[in-house]
């Protein structure tokens, strides 16, 4: 019963914070932010659901050790992509106010010189990792939806950045892939 109450409370907090951001995105007509915060809300809800009531046996899990190991291994590149992109945005983006994503400077160096949307790629990979680690029907369904939200956020962010940074970003799109880190950037 305690885990159920904890799950409900934490999910409520997650959706209050993300709900505020979703409402802001709708008011400001920033569709990428809408998808990003919907994906984040689902992503963090999966974590809470699985670590509370999922661990209590609320649903069946496959429990394949090899899939779990591969999922845990996927946490590493996922965390690297997310943390590195946050650091790059904070230090190079010259953001307005406290929101590090509201950059005023176009970043195309470092990680952003190889992948246009490393944060959403990292979160999408993390969603796949969650599927492999938790191996339950609820986690699979919610993480597929979360993955789709992050993919849409990346696509919409490119359109937003074209409006924000103009021809420089358009040229950047032609040189640097959105998520395909295996593809060489065109110099």
N, C-alpha and C positions, 0 to 999 in steps of 0.2 A: 504493500500500500504506500509505503514511504517513497519507493522508486516511481510509482505512478504520479504521486503529488509533485515530486521533484521534476519529472518529465513535463508535466503540464505547466508548472511554473517557469521552467527554463524555456520551453517553446513559446510561452506567452511573451517573455522578455525578448527573445529572438525576433518574434514577429512585430512587437511594438517598435523596436529599433528599425528593422527593415521596412515595416509598414510606413513609418515616418519618411524614410528615404524614397519609397515607392510613390507616396503621395507627392513629395517634392518633385520627383521625376515627371509625374503626370502633369503637375502644374507648370513646370518649366519646359515641358515637351522634349525631354531628353530620354528618348526611348532606350538607349544603351544602358542608362542608369536603372531604368525600370527592370530590364532583363537581368542586370547584374545583381540587384538587390533581391529579386525574386529567386534567382539561383542561389544566392548566399543564404537566404532564409530557409530554403529547402535543404541546402547543404548542411547547415548547422543543426537543423531539425533532425536530419538523419542521424547525425552524431549523437544527439541527445536521446532520440528514440532507441537506437541500438544499444547505447551504453546504460540505459536505465531499464525500460521494460523489455527490450530485446534480450538483454542478459538474464532477465527473470524468466525467460522461456515463453514470452507472449506469442512467438511464432517460431516456426522451424527454420533451422539454418543447415546449409549443406556441410559446413565444417571440413572442407578440403584443405589440409595443411599447406599443400603446394600453392594453391590459389591465394591463401592468406599470406604466405611468404612473398609471393610476387606482388601482391597488393601493398604490403609493407615496404617493399623495395621501391615501388612507384611513389611512395610518400617523399622520397629524397628529391627526385627531379621536380616534383610538384612544389615542395616547400622552397626549393632553390628558385624556381621561376617566380613564385609569388613574392618571396622576401626580396629578391634582387630587383624586381620591378618596383616594389614599394620604395626601396632605397633610392633607386634611380629617379623616380618621380619626386621624392622629397628633396634630393640634393641637386638635381639638374633641372627640374621642371619649373622652378620659381613660381610656386602656386600662390594663389590669392587666399589669404586667410589660413585656417587650420586644415582645410580639405586638400590633402596632397594630390588628389586626382584632378583638381582644377588648375592645371598647369597653364602658364603663360608663355612658356618656351617650348618649342618643338624639339623633342629628343629623338635622335637617330644614331646615337653612339652606344657602345657597350652592348648589352643584351638587346636593346632596341635596334641595333644595327643588323641583327640576325633574325629577329621575330618582331612583328609589329605589335602583337597583343600577348606578351608573355604572362601577364597576370591572369587573364581569362584562360589561357592554355594551361597554366599551372592548376587553376581551380577545376578545369574540366578533367585533367589527368587525375586529380585528387578524387573526383567523383567516381571515376573508373576504379581507382584504388579502393574506395569504400565498398563498391560492389564486390570486389575480390576478397576483401577482408571480412565483411559482415556476412555475405552469401545468404541473404534472405530475400524473399519476394518484396517486402516493403522497401528495403534498401535499394534493390535493383530498380524498381519502378521510380522511386523518388530521385535516385541518382541519374537515371536516364533523363528525366525532366530537368534536373539541375544542369547536366551536361548541355542539353539543348539551350537552356537559358544563357549559359556562359558563351556558347557558340554564337547565339543571336546577339548578345551584348558586344562581342568582338566585331561582328559584321556591322552593327549599327554605330559602334564607336568610330569605325573607319569613315562612315558617312558624316558623322558629327565633326571629326577632325579635318575632313576636306573643307567643310564650311568654316572651321576655326582657323586653319593654317593655310588654306588655299592651294596654289600650284605646288608649293614645296612638299605638301603631304601627298598630293596626287603623284608626283614623281617618286616619292618614297614608296608608295603602293606598288609601283612598277618594278621597284628594285628589291623590296624586302617582303617575304611571304608573311601572311597573317599568322599561321600556326606551324607551317611545315618547317621545322628546325633542321630537317635533313637536306632541304633544298638550299643550294648556295645562293647567297645574295648577289644580285647583279650590281657590279660596280659602276 
